[in-house]
């Protein structure tokens, strides 16, 4: 089955192909005989119920510095595509949310991966709170009294922007750290969203495990180890990837959330696990597939395409 695949992403020309999961998705799609067409979110339009984008056909190859050969610019009606990959990077802001509303107009006739309605309804640090018992103690709030009460109860904690990504703005605060008020002022100056506070999990020094799931089933994991003296293990801020096996607790967590992922049409998901705790469910533009392939030989994106093909065959 040859599919017409549109990819909504950040500029393809500027990505680092060595670590980019979207690029691996494109390589895998092309290897399976699917045609690729790419556009950026600012080229997406909705007029009188018709969803269009201005983009280009492309062929990709795994050659650094020469990874994409583009055709001519053209305007396409996205309802004529078989699949749209929703893959631009966060921030999960109103621009991102607006694209999900626009793509709602073509899904599921054109299969959008991940389901745009459910991407919008599952902010990564909020969605995980719907599964009791999987997180460390967690508070989401702007209320300084609630924040101080949480700190008094749990002491050593981690503060994060609610809709942050890639480890940006994550800070550890010891029980007697005097910088809490200043950090909250900085977050308030950036935006009006609440912050998220979590009790510090010492196991973070051993790494932050990224598990990839396809249609609710775990397909493999990598461990992201923070640099010396750091708590952030994201690869973009200096973390180091290494091979890791799924533990019994990892599989238990996947069993808890997997049925919901499948029911919501969240086909390609990355979850973050520290010790025995699930900290995030990444549905916007999950990464880690390149490292997983490097360490295990498992191509999670190829497994995703097999599922996509099965869905399209039944349509």
Protein Blocks (a to p, Z undefined) as FASTA:
>chain_A
ZZddddddddfklpcfklmmklmmmmmmmmnopacddddfklgcceehiacddddddddd
ddehiabccdddddddfklpmbdcdfbdcdddfklmmmmmmmmmmpckbacdddfklmmm
mcfklmmmmmghkaccddddfbfklmmmmmmmnopaddddfkbgehiaiacddfklcklm
mmmmmmmmmpmcdcddddddfklmnopcddddeehiafbdcdddddehiabfbfknopac
ddddddfklmmmmmmmmmmmmmnopabccdddehjbcfbdcfklpghjlmmmmmnopafk
lmmmmmmmmmmmmZZ
